[in-house]
């Protein structure tokens, strides 16, 4: 009886759900409270279920669940809630993934750090591309593999028992007290992880953090299919021919946009591709530089996901270490790289550099000729042998159209891999898929990256390829249009509030092709002490953002995104993109990103009103 009530309610929700649940990477940003995220969404959803209300209007008023689609979204929450209720579980203990292998890796990661044993049991087969040897030798994970005929054969174990079941039916769970984690694999959709028993509830937040940093939740489209399967409704299956054509189109677009001819790779998100890059490079170092320390060189104030993920990788592997690279706000990237590489050369270690150009949030571009010189310089170890040359991992998300890697381009002779977040310009905010491509000197490295992208089952989904195939051909023009609006708005702010410090590219850099649609704003402040001045400025930041959002609610949003198809997004990096960054490295300034489709004159009027108020 209760199952029917749940099924009927989910059917009504699917019939009446807001289009934004399916079509955009964030829903209802105006009522998003990051601290409450999924809790708030599910509390209000549960209240609606209790009174059997699934009308379009009330569903549309539900707040955003989690952030983007990496950590979760409304449809993944509904799917997890539905499965949990059918099996008398807490919704927090049901976690969906786009990947079929990462939920296993999430448990192995926690157990590695806690020195706990793991056994992986399966009745049919392991996920495709699950490579036990690579997981043990490169990731450092420890586990036993066992194949069984019947779950009743699972006995008590000193550690964690993961049971893997591949089945077409969604939400079919066969638990017993000896199973700690049940993973339901679905060939086309991803996987659903069940955390079993109170003794394992301390895994939930760690598993969710893996989903946030190294992969994504099951996508909205696949969650919709899964929910339809759950309530026994017909669902569509992807057209294999179309998938192949879309993938070819996307790979051609990436080569065209980046000016490259080498193989590109497309992942489920920017952080998914970054994780594959890091693990692929570490694998290469282990094979080709046996026993040598691996140094991941990363700006301490860069995008929080990049920073956090790199540190998480280093935490798991003994010979991998993070080295800070000051690049922003008075620090020169080229000088910092020179100093860091000289030190690492003396140690005879393997250097991998992650950097954004332009930098985030100060939107600075280093001297590229000097950068090439520093990256190309031959250095010596303490014993006088030639040091290992660096690999430059370039986050090109702000300006994905600049040619760094092609023949005769500035970084063509330095081992360089470029990557970009797909939720920005490539998709215009319609999906999270990210991509990477290398120059001719990194062909072998990209093959290793491809191996780890497959191992983590993090390739872009069929729908993500479809969205990118539609969006990427217009990307160059959208970048031009967005830059025009951004330059005009920056010039207007400079004229109306000259005492504010604006971080944006110069006209000279723009002529070289650096045309971002993002700028940051250090507002003027007042007070007798540093503390008073900082407090005043932080309040002023929020005052400006709130005014913009309240006065132009259809276009101005409080969000970290950019490259969107319309409107204007505002954020404070210290409390958004730099969420996991050390406090001293955070930037309490305003960052704005404009699109090519927005009412610029209205934004100027509202900004002028802000200036008059201070």
Buried (B, 14 or more C-beta within 10 A) or exposed (E): EEEEEBBEBBBBBBEBBBEBBBBBBBBBBEEBEEEBBBEBBBEBBEEBBEEEEBEEEBBBEBBBBBBBBBBBBBBBBBBBBBBBBBBEBBBBBBBBBBBBBBBBBBBBBBBBEEEBEBBBBBBEEBBEBBBEEBBEEBBBBBBEEEEEEEBEEBEEBEBBBBBBBBBEEBBBBBBEEBBBBBBBBBEEBBBBBBBBEEEBEEBBEBBBBBBBBBBBBBBBBBBBBBBBBBBEEEEEEBEEEEBEEBBEBBBBBBBEBBBBEBBBBBBBBBBBBBBBBBBBBBBBBBEEBEEBBBBBBBBBBBBBBBBBBBBBBBEBBEBBBBBBBBBBBEBBBBBBBBEBBBBBBBBBBBBBBBBBBBBBBBBBBBEBEBBBEBBEBEBEBEEEEEBBBBBBBBBBBBBBBBBBBBEEBBBBBBBBBBBBBBBBBBBBBBBBBBBBBBBBBBEEBBBBBBBBBBBBBBBBBBBBBBBBBBBBBEBBEBBEBBBBBBBBBBEBBEEBBEEBEBBBBEEEBBEEEBBBBBBBBBBBBEEEEEEEBEEBBBEBBBBBBEBBBEBBEEBBBBBBBBBBBEBBBBBBBBBBBBBBBEEEBBBBBBBBBBBBBBBBEBBBEBBBEBEEEE
